[in-house]
Amino acid sequence: MIYRVIWECTMVVHFLVIAYMGLGGFLAWRWPRLIWPHLGFAVWGLVQLTGAVECPLTALENWGRTRAGEHALAPGGFIDTYIEGVVYPASYVWLVRAVVIGTVLISWAGFAVLRHRARTRVQVGRSHTSTA
């Protein structure tokens, strides 16, 4: 029973991590400090695309699954098991990746614009108070 809880909780965390990888930059518009962990997660996502390193969440889920008597995830891991071919057709993988990368870049561009505007407001406010 405990192993099933482990792999199911890991699966939920994995979904949340993937959502944060794609959309976390937009959260940083409201909470600017979130840009740094989002940057780390985005870099990790790019590393995962190379297939050079196994995701620790995939390893943990597979560990819990096998101990619970279930089959391990598909050879491609979490995405191949739960998302690709389920949420979108496998033939669209490159399009989906391009959309996700574009979404991340748009969120970062928006973040940069908002930070620039905030700094400009602070500088203008300081110049008005020093001349008054």
GIHU-V121706 format. One line per field, one symbol per residue. ss: DSSP state (H for helix, E for strand, L for the rest). phi: phi as a letter, one per 40 degrees, with the letter a starting at -180 (. if undefined). psi: psi as a letter, one per 20 degrees, with the letter a starting at -180 (. if undefined). A space follows every 50 residues. Layout:
# GIHU-V121706
ss->???
phi->???
psi->???
This chain:
# GIHU-V121706
ss->LHHHHHHHHHHHHHHHHHHHHHHHHHHHHHLLLHHHHHHHHHHHHHHHHH LLLLLHHHHHHHHHHHHLLLLLLLLLLHHHHHHELLLELHHHHHHHHHHH HHHHHHHHHHHHHHHHHHHHHHHHHHHHHHHL
phi->.cccccccccccccdcccccdcbdccccccbdccccccdccccdcccccc gcbcccccccccccccccgccccddcgdcccbbcgbcacdccdccccccc cccccccccccccccccccccccccccccccc
psi->ghhggghghhgghgggggghghihhhhihhnhiihghggghgggghghhh jhppphhgggghghghhjjrqrrqhibgghghfpighqqhijghgggggg gggghghhgggggghggghggggghhhhhhi.
